[in-house]
Amino acid sequence: MKRALRVLGLLLLGALLGASAMSVHTGRQIEQLMYSVRVLNEELAAARQEADELRASLSSERQQVITGIKVDIGFADDLTAHEERETRLAIEKKVKEWLEPLYGEELNKLNPRLVPRIIDGRDVKVEHKRFRLTTRIVFIGEEVLVFVEAAIPPPGEREQTRP
């Protein structure tokens, strides 16, 4: 009888451990899928805005106007994969928000020095960390490509934000 209870106990323990492992695995998959959904929603919003700008530019004269903004972010500090994904998404959203007034602007009237002036030295808070942004490369065409480096500023430096 004791042996049967011991075997039954071990089987029950194995089932519980297996269920726990599956819960953790499923949780990681759900987290990855939620991140993918947020990224896809951001891309969808950008694509819709780009389509609206393209429609507007087609109806107006055939002048070249800015119809899209893409942001590529490099990190000067080591971050975990989760932190990097979350930070990349938040910074990309913030930079696109800052550059939103450029949509629809004519290329021949745009000052190319404007983009680094908007971004450089600004701080973005993500999950209780502050990242200082520096523009590395800007390509201005119908789609503005901005390569930004994000770094955690040294402790004690004041936060730099602009309205």
C-alpha positions, 0 to 999 in steps of 0.5 A, a space after each residue: 500500500 505504501 509503495 502504491 501511494 509513493 508511486 502515485 505521489 511521484 506521478 502526481 508530482 511529475 504531472 504538476 512539474 510538467 504542468 508548471 513547465 508548460 505554463 512557463 513555456 506558454 507564458 513566454 509564447 504569449 509574451 512574444 505574440 503580444 510583442 509581435 502584435 504591438 509591432 504589427 499595430 505600429 507598422 499598420 498605423 505607419 502604413 495607413 498614414 503613409 497611404 493617406 499621404 500618398 493619396 494626398 500627394 497624388 491628388 496634388 501636384 507631382 512634387 515630391 513630399 515626405 510620405 513615410 518615416 523609418 527609424 533604426 535604433 542602435 544601443 550603446 549599452 548592453 540590454 537584455 533581449 526583452 529590454 531591447 525590444 521594449 526600448 526599441 518600440 518605445 523610442 521608435 514610437 517617440 521619434 516618429 511622434 516628434 517627426 510627424 510634422 514632416 509628413 507631407 512636407 515638400 522635399 525641396 523646401 525641407 532643411 536637412 539639418 532639422 531632423 538631428 535638431 529635433 532628436 539629438 540630446 533628447 531623453 526617452 524614459 522606458 521602464 524606469 530607465 532613461 535613454 539619451 538619443 543621438 542621430 547618426 545618419 539621416 536620409 531624406 527622400 520620400 521616406 525619411 530614414 533616421 539612424 539613432 543611437 540610444 545610450 543611458 546617460 551617466 548618473 547625475 546628469 539632468 534630464 533633457 527634454 523639450 516641449 
